[in-house]
């Protein structure tokens, strides 16, 4: 956008206020206070600094804008409508209604121009750190000399609630360490939250806090003085090393005679009488949802945005002429398209070299697979929350990412997130949303609880993010029940749109990685063992990707008869199932063993395939070293699981103690068959 002053910033801001209070009133639901209080800040940023193209919301080099305080969604909807995005006034009139493009909180993929789904406070600013990190890393990788094809800012609006959430500390600390100078956050400092004045419970010195993180702090400035905010943003853009926090003092619900500066303005309609008084105070004489043409003209960003994109296209064409291979690679990666035939080649190589020859923990099998995948897929961006040596998320192709004092980076592809599981998960969401990288990050499975809401947000946003969760059961042993996952696999499987893989050996692990990478619109979680697991002999690899497959028929243990029952197992318990099958064969009891590494992938298969794996009429017994609840949906007659917490002891002792033995599983099957 041009940085010239807007023709009438007061009218532009009041248009936002009017649309916000009208839409919330019509819906009888919503948050008018933040849009009304931040309207002038929005005028300064969107009309004088933000580089975007309303006619192409996916332009690769656009500035990214994040409304972290997503409850104020009418602010971004008003901005998108006024500046020329495909969001007509009818959609604003349908605010918060079924199937509208204006849901209660901004949702990526629903509303053109929305970069990330926000609402859970603190995650928007953390997503923005991921967006800015991706920009910095892509610039290092693709910019050459005068060809600066990656060169944009990430802007964030956030409020008191975002700063109170603990995740904001994790994110801001990393942004300072990574010297993300193109990240500019504007803090709506209005001192009000749902419960009222925040002073009794939010006494932080925010400026000093961010300075301590290594941020540049500008302000406080008058958030209702467009020129002052404009100057603050201009100052922030001069920073060559540090991210910037602009502190803008505002009045929530500005313009409302009786609701401004009160918690009443936060999360409820103003009411018809108060809206009438507000119109009078603002001098806004127009009917609800009516915007004068001169105000639309002031806001219209289509021509300026098209010119910005055209200029960038010309630069990219010159880049493509000078560096055709790099240009093609950049286009491929920003489109989210994987290299041709990478998956099968990589899986075959892993299985041929390691699949049948080694007994390894599935966390090690994951690293073996990653060695092949990170070499073949340069956009794979790894990381760990201070557990790299335990999660095994580093490879020869992914040296550690490091930033120098001057802000330059080394181009590494493995992120040390520190002990920040939630921050890591939400930053990875931002990286994935930016495009150009496929992020994966590791921690222990029991700590997925820290990350859970960000994992849920990835599923809601259909973002290709991969979580590597190791130490997946009581099999981790002596660390005890604080670290031993019991309910976590079942809990993660409840998240719609998330594929949870618990592979049994190197082959299943490699296929799980391939599937996770190929799922462009679905996050994945890989649940991996600490203890060694042998290869489970199998007829082929193709059916692993279907989530469940017949691993062993009675013939594998010398019985020439049809199966009398089915044992369903995952992960380390697949070996237990195979040993139980052999024990039962000694008694002439024929059992089929089904490995089910991914329940959701299996659930998506055709009915015919599901019946071929789990035939009707055969009793089923599931075994997994975790809570039993989720297994009953497969019609199991019994489940050998763990509906209690673990103990501190060596893994073999624990499996014996909790009856995860071939003899006990065989006894469970015999009991089921006996009726």
N, C-alpha and C positions, 0 to 999 in steps of 0.2 A: 504494500500500500504506500501511497505517497505520504510523506510526513508533513505536508502542509496543514495548517490549522483548518478544522472543520468550519463550515459556513455558519452554522448556528448550533453550537454544542449543547446549549440549554434545551432547545427543542428536541434535539436528538436524544438526550438523556431522558427527557420527560416522556418521549414516545415509549421507551423501555418501561418506565414506571407505569404508564397507562396500560400497556399490554399486560404487564405482570398482574396488576390488581384486577383487571377485567377478566383475565383467563382464570385466575384463582377463584374469583367470585362466581364465575359461570360454572366452574367445576365444583364449587362449594368445598374445595380441598386444595391444599398447597401452601407454599411459603412465599408470600409477597415481600417480606421485609428485606431479604438479601438483595434481590434484583433492584428494588427501589433504592437501597443504600449504595449499591455498587454501580449504579447506572453511569455516573460520571467517570469512574475508573474505566468502565467498558468503552465509553466514547474515546478516551485518550488512547487506549490500546488498539481497539479495532479500527478506528478511523485514521490513526496516525502512525502506527507501527506494524501491525500484523500483516504479514505477507501471505496472502491466500487467494484462491480463485474460486468463487462460489459456483462457477459453472463446471469445475472439476475438483471435487473435494478430495480426490486421491492424488493430486499432483505431488510428485515425489519430493520436491524441495520446498513444500509449503512449511510455514511455521506451524507448530503444533500448539493448540490451545486446550487447556484442561480446566474445567470447572470442578475443583476438588470438593468444594462445599455444594455437592450435587443437589441438595434439597432446593437450592435456588435455581432450579432448572429453567424457570421462565426467563431468566436472564439470557441463557444461551439460546433458547428458542426465539426470543425476541431479536437477538443479534443475528441469528441465521436468517430469519425471515426478512428483516430490514435490509441486510446487506446483499440479498439476492440469491440465497440458496433455494433449492427446490422444496421449500417449506411454506406453502401458501397460508393465508390468514385463516382458512377453514381448519387447518390443522391446529392452530393456536386456539381456535374456538372449541376444538375437541380435546383440549388439554386434560390429561389423565383419564381419557375415555378409552374404551375397548378398541384395539386395533388402530389407534391414532399413531402418528409419528411424533407425538409429544407426550411420552409417558411421564410418570411422576418424577423419576430421576433420569438423567441423560443415559441413553443406551446406544453404544456403538453398534452399527449395523441396522438400527431402526431409523435414526434421524441423520440425514446427510449433513456432514460437517462435524458430527460428534466423534471425537478421537478415542474416547474410552468411556466405559460405564462407570459412573461415580454415584456416590450415595453413602456407602460405608466410609465414614470420615477418616481422613488420613491416607486412604489408599490412592486418591487422585494425585496428591503431591508425590507419592511414591511411584505411581505409574509414570509421572512426569520425569522423575529421575531416570527411569528406564528409557524413556523416549530420548532424553538428552544424552544418555550414555550411548545409545545406538547411533545417534547423530555423530558423536565424537569419534566412535570407533569406525564407522563407515567413512568418515572424512579422512581418517588416517589411512584407511585401506585403499580408497579409490581416488582421492584428490592427488593430482600430480602437477607440480609447478603452477602455471597460470590456469589450469583447468580445475576450477573449484566447483564441482558438480554437487557436492554435499555441503550446504552452507545455510543452515536455518536455525532459528531459535525455538525454544520450548517455553511457553508462558503458562503460568498457573495462577488462578484465583483461589484463595483459601481463606478460611476464617478461624475463629478461636477454637471451634470444635476440632478441626484438623490438627491444630497445634497441640491440643490436649491429648489426642490419641498417641499412644506410645510409638506406633509405627512411624510417626513423623520424625521422631528422634533418630530412628534407624536410618531413614531415608536421607535426612538432612546431613547426618554425619558422613554417610558415604558420598553424597554429592560434593561435600567439601573436600574429602580425601581425593576424589577423582577430578577435582578442579573443573567442574562442568560449567564453564563460564557462559555458555549459551542458554543456561537455565535461569529464568527470571520469574520469581514468585511474587505476587502482589497480595499482601495480607490485609484483609478487610477488618481493621481493628475497630470494632464497634462496641465491644465490651458487654454484649448481650448474648445469652444463649437461652435455651428453652426454660430453664429454671430462673432466669432473671439476670441481674448484674453478675458478671463472672468474677468480680474482684475477690470475693471470699474464697473461691476455690481455684482461681487461675491467677497466681501472683508472680508468674515467671517474668523475668526481665528478658523479653523476647529478642531485643536487639543484641544484648550481650550473649545470649544463648547462641544465636546464629553466628555472631562474630567468633565465638569459641569453636564452632564447627568449621571455620575457615571460609565463611561467606562474607561477601560484601553487603553491607546494610545501608540502605538509603532511606532517609526519613527519620521520624514521622513527617508526612506531608498531609495537607488537607485533601482528603479523598473526594471532595466535591469541587475542587478547583482543577478543571481539566488541564489547564496549562501546567499546573504544578505536577500533576501526575505524568503528563507528557514529558516534562523535563526530567523527572525521576527515572522514567523508563529509558530515556535517551542516555542518561548517566549510567544506568545499569548495562546498557549495550556496549559501553566502552571497556568493561572489564575484560581483561585478556586471560585471566587465570581463575577468578573466583565466580561461583554462582552468586546471584544477588537476590536479597529479600528487600522489597519495597514495602515499607509500612505506611499504610494509608488510613488516616483517622476518618471514620464515617459515622453517619447516623442511620441506624437500621430503620427501614420504613420511611426514609426521607420524603417529605411532602405531605404525609398524613398528619393532620393537626393533633389528633388525640392518641395515635398509635406509635408515632416515631419515638425511638429511644426506649421502647418497652418490649418485653417478651411477647406481648400480645401481637406484635407485628411479625413475629418469627414464623409461626406455623398455622395460621388460620386466616380465612378471608377477612378483609377489612369491614365488610358489610356495606350495603347500599348507601346508607346515610354518610358513613365515613368516606366512601369513595366520592360521593358528591362534594363533600367538603375538601377533599384532596384535590379534585379537579379545580375547584375554585382557588385553592392556595397556589397550585402550580400554574394557573392561568391556562389550563388545558380545556378548551371549550368543545371538544369533539365527542361524538357518541362513542360508546364502547366499540373497540376493535377498528375504529376509523383513524387512519394515519394520513395527514395531508401529503399531497404529492411532493411538496418541496422538502418535506422531511425524508420521504423515500429517496429523493434525489441526493440529499446530503449523505445518506447511508449507503447508497448503491455502490458496491465494490466490484461489480462484474467487469467493467471495462478495464479498470486498473489491475484487477487480478489476471485477466486474460493477457494483458501486456507483460506482466511479470512472468507468467508461464511461457509466453512466446520468447521472451529474452532468454529464459533458462533453456528452452528447447534449442535455441541457436547455439548456446554454449555447449550443450550436450552433443549436438551434431559435430561441433568442432572437436570435442573430446573423442567422439566415436571415430572420427577420421584419423586422429592421432593415435588412439589406443583402442582399436576395434574390439579386441578380446576382452579388455576390461569393461568397456561399455556394454557388451553383450552379457557379461557376468553380472554387472550391476542391474541390468534390466531383468534378468532371470531371477535374481534374488529378491528384488523388490516386488516381483509378481508372485513370490512364494512358490515357485516351481523348482522341484528338486532336479539334480543332475540325472540324465537319462540312465536307466538300468542300474542305478547305484545299489538298490536294495538287495536284489537277488545275488549280484556279484559279491557284495560284502558279506551277506549271510553265508553263501557257499564257501567263501574263503575262511570265515571264522570256524565253521563246522568242520571243514576239511582239515584245518590245522590243529584244532583244539577239541572239537566236539566229542570224539570217541576216545581220545587218548588221555584226557586229564580229569581228575576229580578236584573240582575247585568250588569255592563258594560262589553263589550267583552274583555277588558284588564283584568278584574277580572276573567272572564271565562277562559281566557288564563292561568292565574296563577293556577286556579283550575285544568285545564287539565295538566299543567306542574307538579303539585304535584304528579299526577298519573304517568306521563311519566318519570320524573326524578327518581322516585323510581324504575321503571321497566327497565330503560335504563341507566345504569351507565356511558355510554360514553357521555351523554348529558352534554355539557359544556356551562353554561349560562354566561350572562354578560349584562352590560348596560353602555352607555356613560353618566354617572353621573345622571341617571334618574331612578335608581332602584325602588324607591318608587312610581314613576309614571308609569313606564313600567310594574312593577310587574313581573320581570323576575327571582326573587329569590324564592326558595322553601325550605322546611325543609331538603330536600336531597342535597341542594347545598349551603353549607356554603361558606363564602367569601374566596377567594384565598389570602393568605398572605405569604410574604417571609421575613425571619429573616435576621439579619445583616450578619450571616455567609453563607447566600445563601440557607439555608434549607427552605422548604415550608411546609405548613400545610395540603396539600392535598385537599384544598377547590375546589369547582366546580362552583363558580360564580366569574366572573372577573369584577372588577371595572376599566373600561377603562379610566375614567375621561372624560372630555369634548373633546373627540377625535373621532368623528363619522367616518371620513374617515379612520383613523388608525385602529379603531375597525373592520371595514368591511374588510380591507385588511389583518389584522392579522387573522381574522376568516378564510379567504381563505387559509392562510398558515397552520392553524391548521387542516382544513379539508383535505388539500393535504397530510399532514404528515400521517394521518390515526390514528385510535385509539380513536378519539373524533368526535362528531357531534356538532359544535359550533352554538350557537344562541346568538344574542345580540340585545338590545333594544335602541330605541330613539324615538323622536316624528316623525311622518310621514313627516312633513314639512322639517325636517333635513335630509331626505333621499337624498336631493340634494347634501349634503356634501359627502355622501357615494356612489353616483351613479356610478362612474367609477369602483369602486371595486365591486359593485353589478353586473355590466355588465361583469367584468372579471370573476366573479364566474359563470355566465351563460355560458360564452365562454368556461370555463374550465370544465363545468359540475360538479361543486363541490357542495356537500350537505352542504349548509350553510343556516341558517334560520334567517331572519331579522324580528324582532318584532317591528312594527311601531304603536305606540299608538297615541291618540288624532288625529283621522283620518279625521276630518271635521270641519265645523263651529260649530259642537256640543261641541267643547271644550270651546266655549264661550268667557269669558271676556279677555283672552289674545290677542284677536284680529287677524287681517289678517296676521301679521308676523308669527303667529303660526298656523293659520287655513289652512289646506290643501285644495286646490281646484283642482289643476292640477296634483297632485302627483300620485293618483291612476291610472289615464289614462296614465301618463308618464311612470310609472313602467310597466304597461301592454304592452308597446311597446318594451320592452327588450326581444328579442327571448330567449327562454329557461328558463325564470323565471316564476314561478307560483305565481300569486298575489291573495291572499285570503282576502276577506272582509266579514267575517261571521256575521250572524244576531243574534245569540244567543249562549248559552252554548253548545248545541249539534253541531252546525256548527263549532264552535271554536275547539271543541275536535276532530272532524273529520279532520279539516284543519291541526291540529298538527299531526295527524296520517299520513295524506298524505304527509306532508312535510318530516317527518321522513322516510317514506318508499321510497321516491324519491331519490335513491342513487346517481343518476347522474343529479340532477336538484336542483338549489337553489330555495328557497321560501321566500315570503314576506307576513307576516300576518298584515293586516290593522285593527286596533282595536279601539273601541270607548272609550271615557272618560265617556260618559253619560250612565245611566242604560238602559238596553234593556230587555224586557220580553221574555219569551220562546214563540216561534212560534209553535203551535201544528202542528204535521206532522205525516204522516202515518208510516214512518220508517226512518232509517238513511242511508241505503245503497246508495241511489242515491245522497246524498250530495257529495260524493267523485267524482262524475261525473262532478262536477263543476256547474251544474244547475239542478233543479228538480221542479216538480209541487208541490208547497206548499199547495195551497188551490184552490179547484174547486168551482163553484157556489153553489154546494150542501152544502158546509160548512157554507154558509150564508142564507140557506133556500130556494134557487131557484132550482126548478126541471127542468132546461133547460140547453142546451149546452152554453158554453162560447161564447160571442160575441166579446171579445177582450182579450188580454193578457197584464198584467202589469209585467214587469221585474224589479226586485229591488235587491239591495245589502245592506248588513250591517244594519245600523240603519233605512234605508228607507224601509226595509221589513215591519216593523210595519206600516209605513205610507201607504204602498200598501194594507195591510190587512184592515186598517180602511177605505180606499177609496173603496175597494171592498164592504164593508158593507154599505157604503153610497150609492153606485150605486145599490145595491140590493133593497134598499128602493124604487128605481125608476124602479124596475124590469129589470135592466140591469145586465146581467150575465157576470162576468169577472173571468178569471183564473189568479192566482198570481203565478209567477215563481220566486223563489229565485235563484240568480246566484252568489254564493260566489266566484267562480273562473272562469273567462272567458276562460283562456287558457286550463284548464282541460275540460271544456265543448266543446271547439273547437276540442279537440282530440277524441271526442266520435264518434260513428258511425252515418252515415246520418240518419238511422232509429230512433235512440234514439233522435237525435236533432229534427227531425220532430215530434216525440211524445211529446216533451216538448213545442216546438214552431211550432204548426201546420200551414201548408200553408193556406193562405186565411184569417186567423184571424189577424186583425190589432194589432200592438204591440206598447206599450208605455213603455219607460224605465224611471226609476226614480233613481237618485243618487245625493247626495249633492256634486257635483263636475262638472268639465267641461263636456260638452255634446258630444264632437267629437267622442269618441270611440264607442258610442252606435249605431250609424247609421249603422254599419256593420251588425247588426242583423235585418235589415229591418224595423226599427221602423218608425212609422208614426209621432211620437212626442217623445220628451225627456224633462222631467222636471229635469233640472240641474242648474248649477251655473257657468255661463261664465263671472264671475267677481270675485273680491276679497271680503272677508267677512268684518265684522265690529266687533267692540268691544262691547259686550253686553252679557247678560245671554243667554244660548243656546235656551231656549224656545222662547225668544224674537226674536232671529235670524232666527229660522225656520219659524216663523210667518212672519217676515219681508221679507224673501226671497221666500215666497209663498210655502214652503214645508208643506202643510196642507192637510188633507184628502179631504176637500172640493175643493181645487184647483186642486189636482190630479184627482179627480172625474170629475171636469169640463173639464180638458184636455182630458180625455177618452171620455166624451160625445161629445166634439167638433170633435174628430177623427171619431167617429161613425156617426156623422151628415154629415161628408164629407166636 
